Amino acid sequence: MKKRRKGRLKRAKMIRLKRIERLMTVKELMVFTKLQLIQKITQSIAMLSKKKLAVMYYQIQKAKLPILPKTKRKFSKKQLAAQRLFAKRARAGTLRRSKR
């Protein structure tokens, strides 16, 4: 029973903290020391659900990935003509298997 009560008290305390906290401006946050900011961040992270933490971690990982350049494939005039001919024959239904 004691374990349950501790869990309940901890949850109630976290709920109270959520109500008290408000959004602070950057100017207000710049007054804090680096250590105080880290403590505030860890407190807010500890209150998040497991799913939200997983999504946040995924977004951070994704942001660190390099952006791959997209390259367009260029076809020669012969390739484009062959493609058009193939499509035309496919629509007409005159395609035959080639003999090897």
N, CA, C and O of each residue as an XYZ file, in Angstrom:
400
protein
N       0.803     -1.182      0.000
C       0.000      0.000      0.000
C       0.858      1.263      0.000
O       0.497      2.256     -0.631
N       1.964      1.232      0.687
C       2.803      2.420      0.780
C       3.326      2.821     -0.595
O       3.435      4.008     -0.906
N       3.646      1.831     -1.407
C       4.155      2.124     -2.748
C       3.107      2.868     -3.564
O       3.435      3.800     -4.297
N       1.852      2.460     -3.441
C       0.768      3.125     -4.170
C       0.612      4.572     -3.734
O       0.443      5.467     -4.562
N       0.669      4.794     -2.417
C       0.485      6.152     -1.903
C       1.598      7.078     -2.413
O       1.342      8.227     -2.771
N       2.833      6.563     -2.443
C       3.942      7.384     -2.940
C       3.709      7.764     -4.392
O       3.948      8.906     -4.785
N       3.243      6.809     -5.191
C       2.958      7.071     -6.593
C       1.880      8.120     -6.767
O       1.977      9.003     -7.618
N       0.836      8.005     -5.933
C      -0.258      8.967     -5.995
C       0.219     10.360     -5.615
O      -0.130     11.347     -6.263
N       1.022     10.430     -4.553
C       1.533     11.731     -4.109
C       2.430     12.356     -5.167
O       2.380     13.561     -5.414
N       3.243     11.523     -5.780
C       4.155     12.029     -6.811
C       3.351     12.573     -7.994
O       3.662     13.639     -8.525
N       2.303     11.825     -8.406
C       1.459     12.269     -9.513
C       0.747     13.574     -9.169
O       0.667     14.485     -9.994
N       0.233     13.656     -7.949
C      -0.473     14.862     -7.519
C       0.474     16.061     -7.514
O       0.097     17.164     -7.909
N       1.705     15.831     -7.064
C       2.705     16.907     -7.042
C       3.022     17.369     -8.461
O       3.154     18.565     -8.717
N       3.145     16.409     -9.384
C       3.436     16.754    -10.782
C       2.283     17.529    -11.401
O       2.507     18.457    -12.179
N       1.051     17.156    -11.065
C      -0.116     17.860    -11.595
C      -0.127     19.298    -11.085
O      -0.426     20.224    -11.840
N       0.201     19.489     -9.792
C       0.261     20.837     -9.230
C       1.336     21.659     -9.923
O       1.135     22.841    -10.199
N       2.475     21.041    -10.204
C       3.560     21.745    -10.890
C       3.127     22.189    -12.283
O       3.469     23.285    -12.726
N       2.372     21.333    -12.973
C       1.895     21.674    -14.305
C       0.992     22.898    -14.267
O       1.052     23.751    -15.152
N       0.145     22.979    -13.227
C      -0.778     24.104    -13.115
C      -0.042     25.402    -12.833
O      -0.386     26.446    -13.388
N       0.979     25.345    -11.968
C       1.701     26.539    -11.547
C       2.562     27.099    -12.684
O       2.617     28.312    -12.883
N       3.227     26.220    -13.422
C       4.141     26.678    -14.475
C       3.413     27.461    -15.548
O       2.287     27.136    -15.926
N       4.068     28.487    -16.023
C       3.525     29.277    -17.121
C       4.626     29.468    -18.147
O       5.797     29.204    -17.873
N       4.255     29.917    -19.300
C       5.221     30.140    -20.365
C       6.024     31.394    -20.060
O       5.462     32.469    -19.852
N       7.335     31.247    -20.037
C       8.209     32.385    -19.734
C       8.810     32.914    -21.028
O       9.029     32.167    -21.981
N       9.068     34.201    -21.042
C       9.686     34.805    -22.221
C      11.171     34.475    -22.230
O      11.731     34.046    -21.220
N      11.799     34.678    -23.376
C      13.234     34.407    -23.503
C      14.029     35.338    -22.590
O      15.027     34.926    -21.999
N      13.592     36.578    -22.475
C      14.276     37.533    -21.589
C      14.266     37.041    -20.146
O      15.276     37.118    -19.447
N      13.104     36.530    -19.706
C      13.003     36.008    -18.344
C      13.895     34.792    -18.155
O      14.505     34.622    -17.100
N      13.972     33.949    -19.172
C      14.811     32.743    -19.081
C      16.294     33.076    -19.112
O      17.097     32.349    -18.528
N      16.669     34.151    -19.776
C      18.079     34.539    -19.861
C      18.631     34.984    -18.505
O      19.848     35.034    -18.323
N      17.757     35.306    -17.556
C      18.184     35.703    -16.206
C      18.738     34.492    -15.453
O      19.643     34.636    -14.631
N      18.200     33.301    -15.730
C      18.639     32.091    -15.039
C      20.064     31.721    -15.429
O      20.545     32.070    -16.507
N      20.733     30.997    -14.514
C      22.052     30.462    -14.842
C      21.869     29.229    -15.719
O      20.762     28.716    -15.880
N      22.975     28.771    -16.277
C      22.915     27.594    -17.146
C      22.431     26.368    -16.364
O      21.643     25.572    -16.875
N      22.903     26.222    -15.136
C      22.509     25.098    -14.295
C      21.013     25.143    -13.987
O      20.344     24.110    -14.014
N      20.485     26.337    -13.695
C      19.054     26.465    -13.409
C      18.215     26.118    -14.641
O      17.167     25.482    -14.528
N      18.682     26.538    -15.809
C      17.969     26.216    -17.048
C      17.950     24.713    -17.284
O      16.921     24.158    -17.671
N      19.079     24.052    -17.054
C      19.159     22.597    -17.223
C      18.204     21.906    -16.264
O      17.545     20.937    -16.641
N      18.120     22.392    -15.021
C      17.200     21.817    -14.041
C      15.746     21.989    -14.486
O      14.947     21.061    -14.362
N      15.404     23.162    -14.999
C      14.043     23.403    -15.479
C      13.707     22.473    -16.640
O      12.604     21.931    -16.710
N      14.666     22.290    -17.555
C      14.457     21.406    -18.709
C      14.240     19.971    -18.243
O      13.329     19.297    -18.724
N      15.070     19.495    -17.309
C      14.925     18.119    -16.832
C      13.606     17.925    -16.090
O      12.999     16.859    -16.180
N      13.158     18.944    -15.359
C      11.860     18.851    -14.679
C      10.734     18.699    -15.693
O       9.863     17.843    -15.538
N      10.754     19.528    -16.728
C       9.673     19.473    -17.713
C       9.731     18.185    -18.524
O       8.688     17.661    -18.917
N      10.920     17.667    -18.779
C      11.052     16.397    -19.504
C      10.541     15.244    -18.642
O       9.904     14.321    -19.151
N      10.817     15.294    -17.340
C      10.379     14.232    -16.431
C       8.860     14.156    -16.363
O       8.313     13.088    -16.092
N       8.165     15.271    -16.606
C       6.702     15.278    -16.532
C       6.050     14.773    -17.816
O       4.856     14.473    -17.821
N       6.810     14.674    -18.902
C       6.240     14.230    -20.171
C       5.943     12.732    -20.145
O       6.554     11.977    -19.388
N       4.999     12.319    -20.981
C       4.688     10.893    -21.090
C       5.770     10.201    -21.917
O       6.567     10.849    -22.595
N       5.778      8.900    -21.845
C       6.795      8.114    -22.558
C       6.664      8.308    -24.065
O       7.667      8.402    -24.773
N       5.417      8.369    -24.557
C       5.181      8.524    -25.986
C       5.698      9.880    -26.480
O       6.348      9.965    -27.522
N       5.398     10.940    -25.715
C       5.861     12.270    -26.111
C       7.379     12.349    -26.115
O       7.972     12.991    -26.982
N       8.012     11.688    -25.135
C       9.475     11.653    -25.089
C      10.042     10.937    -26.310
O      11.018     11.389    -26.909
N       9.420      9.815    -26.672
C       9.878      9.047    -27.831
C       9.746      9.875    -29.109
O      10.641      9.862    -29.953
N       8.629     10.595    -29.250
C       8.418     11.429    -30.435
C       9.439     12.564    -30.471
O       9.981     12.887    -31.529
N       9.698     13.170    -29.307
C      10.673     14.256    -29.234
C      12.068     13.764    -29.620
O      12.782     14.432    -30.369
N      12.453     12.595    -29.107
C      13.757     12.026    -29.421
C      13.871     11.722    -30.920
O      14.912     11.954    -31.535
N      12.785     11.200    -31.491
C      12.766     10.902    -32.928
C      12.964     12.187    -33.741
O      13.720     12.198    -34.712
N      12.281     13.270    -33.343
C      12.403     14.540    -34.055
C      13.824     15.091    -33.966
O      14.341     15.648    -34.935
N      14.452     14.935    -32.804
C      15.830     15.395    -32.631
C      16.765     14.596    -33.526
O      17.645     15.158    -34.178
N      16.569     13.273    -33.552
C      17.392     12.416    -34.410
C      17.222     12.802    -35.876
O      18.197     12.911    -36.619
N      15.970     13.008    -36.279
C      15.658     13.334    -37.669
C      16.286     14.668    -38.068
O      16.749     14.826    -39.198
N      16.303     15.623    -37.146
C      16.858     16.945    -37.437
C      18.367     16.876    -37.657
O      18.927     17.696    -38.385
N      19.024     15.902    -37.033
C      20.478     15.789    -37.152
C      20.916     15.086    -38.440
O      22.091     15.144    -38.804
N      19.984     14.422    -39.132
C      20.333     13.706    -40.353
C      20.658     14.689    -41.472
O      20.014     15.731    -41.590
N      21.660     14.362    -42.296
C      21.957     15.258    -43.417
C      20.877     15.180    -44.484
O      20.289     14.122    -44.709
N      20.620     16.295    -45.134
C      19.611     16.336    -46.191
C      20.269     15.855    -47.481
O      21.265     16.419    -47.935
N      19.699     14.812    -48.055
C      20.262     14.260    -49.279
C      19.780     15.068    -50.477
O      18.594     15.381    -50.585
N      20.708     15.409    -51.383
C      20.276     16.173    -52.555
C      19.484     15.294    -53.512
O      19.829     14.135    -53.742
N      18.418     15.859    -54.066
C      17.590     15.115    -55.005
C      18.123     15.360    -56.412
O      18.285     16.503    -56.839
N      18.391     14.279    -57.118
C      18.903     14.411    -58.489
C      17.851     13.915    -59.464
O      17.272     12.843    -59.292
N      17.622     14.707    -60.477
C      16.678     14.288    -61.511
C      17.430     13.458    -62.539
O      18.558     13.782    -62.913
N      16.803     12.402    -62.983
C      17.432     11.538    -63.976
C      17.155     12.101    -65.358
O      16.014     12.420    -65.690
N      18.208     12.221    -66.165
C      18.049     12.768    -67.512
C      18.069     11.627    -68.524
O      18.965     10.783    -68.525
N      17.059     11.627    -69.380
C      16.965     10.601    -70.418
C      17.416     11.201    -71.746
O      17.209     12.383    -72.019
N      18.040     10.349    -72.564
C      18.443     10.802    -73.899
C      17.214     10.819    -74.816
O      16.169     10.267    -74.473
N      17.347     11.448    -75.971
C      16.234     11.529    -76.926
C      15.827     10.144    -77.397
O      14.641      9.873    -77.586
N      16.814      9.256    -77.592
C      16.526      7.889    -78.037
C      15.722      7.127    -76.980
O      14.786      6.397    -77.303
N      16.104      7.311    -75.711
C      15.393      6.615    -74.639
C      13.936      7.089    -74.555
O      13.023      6.281    -74.380
N      13.729      8.407    -74.680
C      12.374      8.951    -74.620
C      11.532      8.466    -75.790
O      10.355      8.149    -75.623
N      12.139      8.408    -76.985
C      11.415      7.934    -78.170
C      11.033      6.463    -77.994
O       9.913      6.068    -78.317
N      11.964      5.653    -77.483
C      11.694      4.239    -77.261
C      10.576      4.056    -76.234
O       9.727      3.176    -76.374
N      10.589      4.892    -75.211
C       9.557      4.829    -74.180
C       8.179      5.154    -74.754
O       7.194      4.480    -74.451
N       8.123      6.201    -75.592
C       6.854      6.577    -76.221
C       6.343      5.470    -77.125
O       5.152      5.158    -77.117
N       7.253      4.865    -77.918
C       6.876      3.777    -78.823
C       6.349      2.577    -78.039
O       5.341      1.973    -78.405
N       7.054      2.241    -76.949
C       6.630      1.123    -76.102
C       5.228      1.379    -75.539
O       4.386      0.481    -75.549
N       4.973      2.602    -75.045
C       3.668      2.941    -74.479
C       2.583      2.871    -75.552
O       1.466      2.421    -75.294
N       2.931      3.325    -76.768
C       1.962      3.306    -77.869
C       1.589      1.871    -78.228
O       0.414      1.562    -78.427
N       2.598      0.988    -78.309
C       2.346     -0.413    -78.642
C       1.594     -1.120    -77.514
O       0.772     -2.002    -77.765
N       1.883     -0.724    -76.259
C       1.190     -1.334    -75.123
C      -0.295     -0.988    -75.154
O      -1.143     -1.831    -74.862
N      -0.607      0.284    -75.517
C      -2.015      0.694    -75.612
C      -2.723     -0.025    -76.747
O      -3.899     -0.374    -76.641
N      -1.985     -0.246    -77.848
C      -2.579     -0.892    -79.020
C      -2.710     -2.405    -78.826
O      -3.487     -3.067    -79.515
N      -1.939     -2.936    -77.880
C      -1.985     -4.373    -77.610
C      -1.188     -5.187    -78.617
O      -1.494     -6.362    -78.824
N      -0.175     -4.601    -79.249
C       0.623     -5.306    -80.259
C       1.994     -5.700    -79.741
O       2.895     -5.981    -80.531
N       2.166     -5.723    -78.423
C       3.475     -6.105    -77.868
C       3.675     -7.612    -78.009
O       2.787     -8.398    -77.678
N       4.832     -8.001    -78.497
C       5.174     -9.413    -78.609
C       6.440     -9.679    -77.800
O       7.269     -8.790    -77.605
N       6.570    -10.910    -77.338
C       7.776    -11.252    -76.618
C       8.934    -11.351    -77.594
O       8.786    -11.883    -78.694
N      10.089    -10.836    -77.187
C      11.255    -10.909    -78.075
C      11.871    -12.301    -77.995
O      11.878    -12.930    -76.937
N      12.388    -12.774    -79.132
C      13.008    -14.092    -79.197
C      14.458    -13.979    -78.813
O      15.144    -13.042    -79.223
N      14.933    -14.926    -78.029
C      16.331    -14.901    -77.606
C      17.201    -15.827    -78.400
O      18.403    -15.909    -78.152
